[in-house]
Amino acid sequence: MSECKHGMRSGCVYCHGRTTPTAEPPRPKKRTKASRLSEQMNERMTTLKRRLRQLRGE
C-alpha cells in the first residue's frame, strides 16, 4: 500500500476506511413477560368490548 495523504504508510482510517457503515439486520425483539401479559390483557379487553356490544345490540 502506498503512503496516504496523512503520512501513514499502511493507510489511515480516513483515507482507506469504509465510506459507508455496514447495516446490521435488525434483530428480532425478545418477548418479555410484560409484553406477553399486555398482549393477553389487550385480547381480553377486546373480547369483553365485543361481548358488551353484542349484549347491547349494537
N, C-alpha and C positions, 0 to 999 in steps of 0.2 A: 504494500500500500504506500502511496506517496504521502508526503507531508501535507497536512491540511493548512488552511489559512491561519489557524490559531497557533501553529508551530509545533503541533504534536505529530510524532512520526506515525503512530498507529491510527491516527484519526480520532477526533473527538466526537462526543455525542451530538453536538450541534451540527457538525458537517456530515457525519456518516451515520447518524442515528435514524430511527424510524421517523417518517414525516407524519404518519397518522397512527394514533394508538389503536391497538387491536381491540375490537369489541368482543367482550366475553358474552356468550349466550346467557340470557337470564336464567338463573336457577329457579326451579320450582319452589314456591314458598312452602315451608314446613307448616303443617296444620297443627296449631296449638290447641290445647284443651279449651281455651276460652273461645276461639273462633268456632270450634265444633259445637260448643254449647250455645253460642249465639245463633248459629245456623239452625239448631234444633228449636230454639225459642222462636225464631222467626217463622219457621214452618208451623209450629203450634199456633202462633198468633194468626197466621193467615187462614189456617183451617177453622179457628174459632170465629174469625170475622165472616168467613164464608157461611158457616153454620148459622150465625146470627142473621145474616141476610136472608137465608132460606126460611128461618123461623118468622122473620118479619114480613115475608112475602115480597121482597124487593127483587 
